[in-house]
Every structure is written in structure tokens, then in C-alpha cells.
């Protein structure tokens, strides 16, 4: 009788497990296959060696996420050195920037590429532009989840987002308006959605200017709220996140409680930051039911 009951319990749990997805975000810091003397690369950039790609690929296998929002990746060829292209499909915006956003999505999932959020790139013709957002929709068992990978302007990490604080804060203010418009459109559609990536912004609490503006467009859940980032932590402990996960619409109910994870690197030598990344993958789970 016990065996029958156990089998019934496993069958009852199967639909919830089958609909659960692991979603991650990872800035892989100038991941490119271009030679060190390429004029589009900044001077002094440390080129990765073959062993560095092997290390990163090992971490990608351990991460084993269904969807990975990428930042600072130079297109699908570079991504394929880290994520096995037999297992993952790649989505990148229509631009030639080296520091592109993008997605790696397991081929077992149905994924649709939406139009790039091109308006985030405030300087599309500059040598180092402001980077488009990559917009996709993934489907699992008839449920749709809209995902946006972003890498926002650096240089306005905290404090008011105001033009009088300089160009970097002015740029972030303009990008905030673009993001708020995208969020408002998802609210109108009653879509389940999430924004993931490198916001280059320490969001201390719900009073942060960026979060206030986005929450006006639609209520959002910040999955990494209230915790510090252990990536490359030292004796002083973790640091504030500048990468974030914001979830909205029906997806707020889908987030598996306490599923946030940061995969820290085993390597402790600070010199390895250039060979791996100064960012660690962060992940969470959703149960699409």
C-alpha cells in the first residue's frame, strides 16, 4: 500500500516539477573571440586564454539553467564557447557591439524573439554604445513568460537619478523612461514578465529612483531584495548587487520562494576576475502554473 501511495504522490507532483524553470542572469565581462589588438576593444583588456573558456564552460554546465540572460557577450559564436550549442539556442540583438545583451535558452523550450528594445541604446553610433535590450518570450505547457535582458548605463550607481548630477545619471534617467514604457506595455497585455541583467545600480530599497519609476508602470517584485551579493566577497562580506531580477504580472506568483542563488567561483585569486568575470551568475526558479 505504501508503494502505491508513493507512486501516486510522485505522479501528483509531476506537473508542478515539469513546469518549473531555472532562470539565470550572467554578465561574462567582455566575452569575445576577437584578438587583443582589435581596434574595437579597449586598451589594456586582458584577452582570455583557452583554459579560461574551459573554466567558464564548466561553470555554465554546473549552472544548468533553462534560460540565461547574458550581458557583455560578443554574439552567438562567443556564447557557444561557454554554452553547448547542441543544448542551447542563442538570441542577440541586431547590433555589432561587443558588449551585447542576449539569451541562451535550452532547446527543449520554445522561445520566440521579439523586437529589440533598441531605445535603450542612447548612442547607437558610438564606439561603445549604451546597448540594446534583448527581448524574448519562452513557453512552457501553454504558459508564456516575457523576458528582457538589459545592461544599463554605468556611472550612476546610487543617489538621485537626475540630469544635474551629470551625463551618466542623465543617461540612466532616459533609459529608466524606456524601461518604464516597456513595463507599462506588459501590464496592458497582462503578460507575465521579468527584467534581468546588469543595472549598474545599487538598489537599496523600494525608494530608489529607478525602482520607483518602474513600479509606477507596474508593480514589481525584486527577487534579490534584502540580500547581499557574495560574488568575490572578502573578509568584509558581500557587496550590494548591481545586477537585479525584477518580476511582474502573473510571474510574481510563479517565483519559487527562497530559490535565489548566486553561483560563486571556487577561484579566490583576484587576478581570476579578469579571466572569469567580475560578475557571478544569479538564478531563481519559477513554477509556471
C-alpha positions in Angstrom: 0.0 0.0 0.0 2.9 2.3 0.8 4.4 1.8 -2.6 1.1 2.6 -4.3 0.7 5.8 -2.2 4.3 6.9 -3.1 3.7 6.3 -6.8 0.5 8.4 -6.6 2.4 11.2 -4.8 5.1 11.3 -7.4 2.5 11.4 -10.2 0.7 14.2 -8.5 3.9 16.2 -8.2 5.0 15.7 -11.8 3.0 18.6 -13.4 4.5 21.2 -11.0 8.0 19.9 -11.5 7.6 19.7 -15.2 6.6 23.4 -15.4 9.4 24.7 -13.2 12.1 26.7 -14.9 15.5 27.8 -13.7 16.3 31.3 -15.0 19.7 33.0 -14.6 21.5 36.2 -15.4 25.2 36.4 -16.1 27.5 39.2 -17.1 30.5 37.4 -18.6 32.7 40.6 -18.8 33.9 41.3 -22.3 33.4 37.7 -23.6 34.7 37.9 -27.1 36.7 35.9 -29.6 38.4 38.9 -31.1 42.2 39.3 -30.9 43.6 41.6 -28.3 44.7 44.2 -30.9 41.2 44.6 -32.3 40.5 48.4 -32.5 37.0 47.9 -31.1 38.4 46.6 -27.8 39.5 48.9 -25.0 43.2 49.2 -24.5 44.6 47.0 -21.7 41.8 44.4 -21.9 43.2 41.1 -20.8 42.5 38.5 -23.5 41.1 35.2 -22.4 43.1 32.0 -22.9 41.6 28.7 -24.0 41.7 27.5 -20.4 39.6 30.4 -19.3 36.8 29.4 -21.8 37.0 25.9 -20.4 36.6 27.1 -16.9 33.6 29.3 -17.8 32.0 26.4 -19.7 32.4 24.2 -16.6 30.5 26.8 -14.6 27.8 27.0 -17.3 27.3 23.3 -17.0 27.1 23.5 -13.3 24.6 26.4 -13.5 22.4 24.2 -15.8 19.8 26.9 -16.2 16.9 26.7 -18.7 17.3 30.3 -19.6 20.3 32.6 -19.1 20.1 36.3 -19.7 23.5 37.4 -20.9 25.5 40.6 -20.8 28.8 41.7 -22.3 28.8 38.8 -24.8 30.0 39.4 -28.4 27.3 37.4 -30.1 26.4 33.7 -30.6 29.9 32.5 -31.5 31.3 33.7 -28.2 28.3 32.3 -26.3 28.8 28.9 -28.0 32.3 28.7 -26.4 30.6 28.7 -22.9 27.1 27.1 -23.6 26.9 23.9 -25.6 25.1 24.9 -28.9 23.6 21.4 -29.1 21.7 22.2 -25.9 21.2 25.9 -26.1 19.8 28.3 -28.8 21.1 31.9 -28.7 19.3 35.2 -29.1 21.2 38.5 -29.6 20.1 42.0 -30.8 20.8 43.3 -34.3 23.9 45.4 -33.5 27.6 44.9 -33.8 28.6 46.0 -30.3 30.9 43.7 -28.4 29.2 44.1 -25.0 25.8 42.8 -26.2 22.9 41.6 -24.1 21.4 38.3 -25.1 19.9 35.0 -24.1 20.9 31.3 -24.1 17.8 29.1 -24.0 17.6 25.4 -23.7 16.4 23.9 -27.0 13.8 21.9 -25.0 11.9 25.2 -24.6 10.0 27.0 -27.2 11.4 30.6 -27.5 10.3 33.5 -29.6 12.5 36.5 -30.3 10.7 39.8 -30.0 11.9 43.1 -31.4 15.0 44.5 -29.7 14.5 47.2 -27.1 16.6 49.5 -29.3 15.7 52.7 -27.5 17.9 51.7 -24.6 20.9 52.3 -26.8 21.2 56.1 -26.4 24.3 56.3 -28.6 23.9 53.7 -31.3 26.8 55.0 -33.5 29.3 55.4 -30.7 32.3 53.2 -30.4 31.0 51.9 -27.0 27.2 52.3 -27.2 24.6 52.1 -24.5 23.5 48.6 -25.5 20.1 47.4 -26.7 17.8 45.2 -24.6 17.2 41.6 -25.8 13.5 40.7 -25.7 12.2 37.1 -25.9 9.2 35.0 -24.9 9.5 31.5 -23.6 6.7 29.0 -23.5 6.2 26.0 -21.2 3.0 24.0 -21.3 1.0 26.8 -22.8 2.2 29.4 -20.3 4.1 32.4 -21.7 6.9 34.3 -20.0 8.3 37.5 -21.5 12.0 38.2 -20.6 14.2 41.2 -21.2 18.0 41.1 -20.8 19.5 44.6 -20.0 22.8 46.2 -19.4 22.2 49.8 -18.3 24.5 52.8 -18.3 27.3 52.8 -15.7 28.3 55.7 -13.5 25.1 56.5 -11.5 25.2 53.6 -9.0 23.3 55.4 -6.2 21.6 58.5 -5.2 19.1 60.6 -7.3 18.8 59.9 -11.0 18.8 63.5 -12.2 20.3 65.3 -15.1 22.0 67.8 -12.8 24.1 65.0 -11.4 26.0 64.6 -14.7 25.7 62.8 -18.0 25.8 59.3 -16.6 22.8 59.9 -14.4 21.0 61.7 -17.2 21.6 58.7 -19.4 20.2 56.4 -16.8 17.2 58.6 -16.3 16.5 58.4 -20.1 16.9 54.6 -20.0 14.6 54.4 -17.0 11.9 56.0 -19.1 12.4 53.5 -21.8 12.2 50.6 -19.4 9.1 52.0 -17.7 7.4 52.2 -21.2 8.3 48.5 -21.8 6.9 47.5 -18.3 3.7 49.5 -18.9 3.1 47.7 -22.2 3.5 44.3 -20.5 0.9 45.5 -17.9 -1.5 46.4 -20.6 -1.1 42.9 -22.1 -1.5 41.3 -18.6 1.7 39.5 -19.5 4.0 37.5 -17.2 7.4 39.1 -17.5 10.8 39.7 -15.9 13.7 42.1 -16.5 17.1 40.6 -15.8 20.7 41.9 -16.1 23.3 44.4 -15.1 21.5 47.6 -14.0 24.8 49.2 -12.8 22.8 50.4 -9.9 22.8 49.6 -6.2 19.1 49.4 -5.3 19.0 49.7 -1.6 15.2 49.6 -1.2 11.9 50.4 -2.8 12.6 54.2 -2.6 15.4 54.0 -5.2 14.6 56.4 -8.1 14.9 53.7 -10.7 12.6 51.2 -8.9 10.1 53.9 -8.1 9.7 54.8 -11.7 9.3 51.2 -12.9 6.9 50.4 -10.1 4.7 53.3 -11.3 4.4 51.5 -14.6 3.5 48.2 -12.9 4.1 46.5 -9.5 7.3 44.6 -9.5 9.0 42.0 -7.3 12.8 42.3 -6.9 13.9 38.7 -6.4 17.2 39.7 -4.9 15.8 42.2 -2.5 17.2 42.2 1.0 20.3 40.1 0.4 23.9 40.9 -0.4 26.0 39.6 -3.3 28.6 37.0 -2.2 30.4 37.2 -5.6 34.2 37.8 -5.0 33.4 38.6 -1.3 36.3 39.2 1.0 36.7 39.5 4.8 34.3 42.4 4.8 31.5 40.2 3.5 29.1 40.5 0.5 28.5 43.6 -1.6 25.4 45.3 -2.9 24.0 43.8 -6.1 24.2 45.9 -9.2 22.6 43.0 -11.2 18.9 42.5 -10.5 15.9 40.4 -11.3 12.6 42.3 -11.5 9.4 40.2 -12.0 6.0 41.5 -12.9 2.4 40.5 -13.8 1.3 36.9 -13.2 5.0 35.8 -13.0 5.1 37.4 -9.5 3.1 34.4 -8.3 5.3 32.0 -10.2 8.5 32.7 -8.3 9.5 29.8 -6.2 10.1 31.1 -2.7 13.8 31.2 -1.5 15.0 30.0 -4.9 17.5 32.8 -5.4 21.0 31.5 -5.8 24.4 33.1 -6.6 27.0 30.6 -8.1 30.3 31.9 -6.7 33.6 30.9 -8.3 35.9 28.5 -6.5 38.9 30.6 -7.6 39.9 33.1 -5.0 42.8 34.8 -6.6 41.7 38.4 -7.5 43.6 38.0 -10.8 41.0 35.5 -11.9 38.4 38.2 -12.1 39.8 39.2 -15.5 39.9 35.5 -16.7 36.4 34.6 -15.4 34.2 37.7 -14.8 33.7 40.3 -12.1 30.1 39.1 -12.0 28.8 35.7 -10.8 25.7 34.0 -12.3 22.5 34.7 -10.3 19.5 32.5 -10.7 16.0 31.8 -9.4 13.1 29.4 -10.3 9.6 29.9 -11.5 6.7 27.5 -11.4 4.5 28.3 -14.4 1.2 27.0 -13.1 
